[in-house]
Amino acid sequence: MEEFLNILEENIIILDDNFNFKFCNDKFLNEVDINTEEVEKIILNTSNKEELIRHFKNNNTYSGILKSYYKDKYIKLHSKVVKHINENKVIYYVVVDKIGKSKFEVYKGK
């Protein structure tokens, strides 16, 4: 399946049942300048996770902005998310329409 997702023109992400990043296709990785080995280091904003948990109790699709972080990058993903259940395993497929990204500095206090 990864080969198929990698040839698509869309930015595709797969999240596990806890909304952790498990796969991002090559197009997405190139746009955000992240390599395949570091996909699981992308973190979804906690408030976004809570919103998605509430939303997916009653729905199978979601459209909105997913805020995520990777090292010094803040990434806003304007996305459509589809919940998929197969053999009692939940996977979320994300199609990203637009990516907003910026860098930020982390300051350490005393």
N, C-alpha and C positions, 0 to 999 in steps of 0.2 A: 504494500500500500504506500510506503514511503516514496518509492520511485514515482508512482502516479502523482502524489501530492507535490513532489518536487518539480514536475513539469508544468503545473498549473500557473497561470498568470496572476492568480490571486495570492494574497498573503494568508497562509493557513497555519493555525495553531491547534494543538490538541492538549486539553487539560484533563487531569485525572479527576476522580470523584471528590477530591479535596481542593480542586481548582489550582493544582500545581502544574507548572509547565512540563509537559512530557515530550512534545515534539513541536518543532517549527520548521516549515518548509524552507528550502534554499532561498527563495525570493525574499521571505521575511528576514531571514538571518543576514542576507546581504544588505538589506535596507537599514537594519539597526546595528550592523557591524558586530555581530556576535557569532562565535563559532559553535558548531554542533555539540561539542563536548560540554559547553557551558549553558545549554538550554535550561537545565534544571536549577540554575542559579538565578533565573529571572523570577522575581517575586511579585505576586499580585497584591495590590494594596489591601490591607485588612478590612477597611470599610467596604471595598468592592466585594470581597469574599462574603461578608455578612449580607450585603444586598443581594448577591446572586443566590445564596442559600435560601433566603426568604422568597425570592422570585421563583426559583425552580421548584418550590413545594407545590405550586399550582399551575405551572407553565412548563412548556418544553422548548420555548425560544425566548431570546432576550436580545434587545438592540440597545446599545448605549456605549459609553466610554469605559474602557477597562484601564485603570491606572496601574502601571507596573514599574518596577525598578530593577536595574541591573548595574551593579557596581556604582559608577558615578553618573549613570544615565537614568533619566525620568522619561518613561515612554507612555504616551496616551494613545490607546488603541480604540478608534471608532469602529465598533465591531457588531457583528451578528453572531450570537452563540446558539447552538442547537444541542439539546440534551439527547443523548443516545443511550439506550439501555439494551445490552445484549447479554443473555445468560446471567442476569442479576449484576452485571458490571456496568457502572455508569462512566461514560466518557462525554466530554464536552468538545464539540467541534466549533472552532472560532474562525470566521472569515473576517479579515480586517480590511475595512474600506479605506481608512486613512490612518497614517501614523504621525503623531506629533512627538518629537523627541527633543530633549535638551539635556545639557550637562549641569551638574550642580556640585558645589564644593561641600565637603563635610568638615566642619570645624570642631576640634576637640577642645572642650573646656577644661578648666583646672579641676 
